[in-house]
Amino acid sequence: MRIPTFKLVQQLVAYLLGIFLIGWGLWCFGYELLYPTETAKEAVAANKALFIYAPNMFCGVIICWGVILILTTYYHYAGGIWTYLGAILVGLSMMFAALTLDGHLTSNTPFKVLFICLAMALFVFILGCCSLVAGQIRHRSKQRELLPNSAPT
């Protein structure tokens, strides 16, 4: 069975993008670990506040996105756009929650604002989980279509 050229190019792009995301996340982690004082100075200079959790969460989510992209390509996961949308929404909600927590710890934001931001992050997280479930349902239906019809004779 010959795989079409377009499919090979698509897989190659997915692998390269996944490797890029993993490398980017690891590079950011490494920079934060090797130069913590410079990272803190840059955060304070840019944002007038020190962010503790948000940059680490960003790096972790970027690495997870790369791993998901590589694994779904390698195992021919048929979840489609639902899987990628779910992974993006879950990752964004985690980054938003970390950013909200950093904002609360570094400034005296009212509890009401903190609660609203965390509720929004939870809503996006739930949307992401629903999207991941939809991707799993799509994958299972595609797997059933691929199985040969083996009727008992």
C-alpha positions in Angstrom: 0.0 0.0 0.0 1.5 3.3 -1.1 1.0 6.4 1.0 0.2 9.5 -1.1 2.8 12.2 -1.3 0.5 14.8 0.2 0.0 12.6 3.3 3.8 12.3 3.7 4.2 16.1 3.5 1.4 16.6 6.0 3.1 14.1 8.4 6.5 15.7 7.9 5.1 19.2 8.7 3.3 17.9 11.8 6.6 16.3 13.1 8.6 19.4 12.4 6.0 21.6 14.1 5.9 19.3 17.1 9.7 19.3 17.4 9.7 23.1 17.1 7.2 23.4 19.9 9.0 21.1 22.2 12.3 22.8 21.5 10.8 26.3 22.1 9.3 25.2 25.4 12.5 23.6 26.5 14.6 26.6 25.5 12.2 28.9 27.5 12.5 26.6 30.5 16.3 26.5 30.2 16.5 30.3 29.9 14.4 30.7 33.1 16.5 28.2 35.0 19.9 29.4 33.8 19.2 33.1 34.1 16.5 33.6 36.8 17.6 37.1 37.9 17.5 38.3 34.3 14.1 36.7 33.7 12.8 38.4 36.9 14.2 41.8 35.9 12.7 41.5 32.4 9.3 40.6 33.8 9.3 43.5 36.2 10.5 45.9 33.5 7.9 44.8 31.0 4.9 44.3 33.2 5.6 46.3 36.4 5.1 43.0 38.2 6.9 39.7 38.7 5.1 36.7 37.2 6.0 33.5 38.9 3.8 30.8 37.5 2.6 32.0 34.1 5.9 31.7 32.2 6.5 28.1 33.5 2.9 27.2 32.7 3.4 28.6 29.2 6.5 26.5 28.7 4.9 23.4 30.0 1.8 23.8 27.8 3.9 24.5 24.7 5.9 21.3 25.3 2.6 19.3 25.8 1.2 20.7 22.5 4.4 19.5 20.7 4.2 16.0 22.3 0.5 15.7 21.4 1.1 16.8 17.8 3.9 14.2 17.4 2.0 11.4 19.1 -1.3 11.9 17.2 0.7 11.9 13.9 2.8 8.8 14.8 -0.2 6.7 16.0 -2.5 8.0 13.2 -5.0 9.3 15.7 -8.2 10.1 13.9 -9.7 12.6 16.3 -9.3 15.4 13.8 -9.6 19.1 14.6 -11.5 18.3 17.8 -8.4 16.9 19.4 -6.2 19.8 18.5 -8.9 22.4 19.4 -9.4 20.6 22.8 -5.6 20.6 23.5 -5.4 24.3 22.6 -8.4 25.2 24.8 -7.2 23.2 27.8 -3.7 24.7 27.5 -5.0 28.2 27.1 -7.2 27.8 30.2 -4.2 26.6 32.2 -2.1 29.6 31.1 -5.0 32.0 31.9 -5.4 30.5 35.3 -1.7 30.8 36.0 -1.7 34.4 34.8 -4.7 35.2 37.0 -3.0 33.7 40.0 0.2 35.7 39.3 -1.9 38.9 39.0 -3.6 38.2 42.3 -0.3 37.4 44.1 1.6 40.4 42.8 -1.2 43.0 43.2 -4.2 43.5 45.3 -6.9 42.6 42.9 -10.3 42.2 44.4 -11.6 38.7 45.0 -14.5 39.3 42.7 -12.1 39.8 39.7 -10.1 36.8 40.7 -13.2 34.7 40.9 -14.5 35.9 37.5 -11.2 35.2 35.8 -10.9 31.7 37.3 -14.5 31.0 36.3 -13.7 32.0 32.7 -10.6 29.7 32.8 -12.7 26.9 34.1 -15.3 27.4 31.3 -12.6 27.3 28.6 -11.1 24.2 30.3 -14.5 22.5 30.2 -14.9 23.4 26.5 -11.5 21.9 25.8 -12.4 18.7 27.6 -15.7 18.4 25.7 -13.7 18.9 22.5 -11.3 16.2 23.5 -14.2 13.9 24.1 -15.6 14.7 20.7 -12.2 13.9 19.2 -12.2 10.5 20.9 -15.7 9.8 19.7 -14.6 10.7 16.1 -11.5 8.5 16.5 -13.5 5.5 17.6 -16.1 5.9 14.8 -13.2 6.1 12.2 -11.6 3.0 13.7 -14.9 1.1 13.4 -15.2 2.2 9.7 -11.7 0.9 9.0 -12.3 -2.5 10.5 -13.4 -5.1 7.9 -17.0 -6.2 8.1 -16.6 -9.7 9.5 -20.0 -11.2 9.6 -20.2 -14.8 11.0 -20.7 -17.3 8.2 
